[in-house]
């Protein structure tokens, strides 16, 4: 599900326009609205990034502007390695 959301956000980010506002701060125009994005704080005015812990379209637009892969900024609990390590711990507890 996280991958689906991220891919949809990547596609939507193509509709946005970047206005640089500092080292890691951006203003992103999306239709008639402007959103402030702080990459170092993982913050966007739309609040989707903070709620889902998956970069929103505005953050992805800023990452693309910097030529950075947004996949690297999805929180660790959505990653396959984290899931597999939790499953391994669960199986170890069952076998005791």
Secondary structure, DSSP 8 states (H G I E B T S, - for coil): -HHHHHHHHHHHHTT-EEEE-SSSEEEEEETTEEEEEETTTTEETT-HHHHHSS--HHHHHHHHHTT--GGGGS-GGGSHHHHHHHHHHHHHHHH-
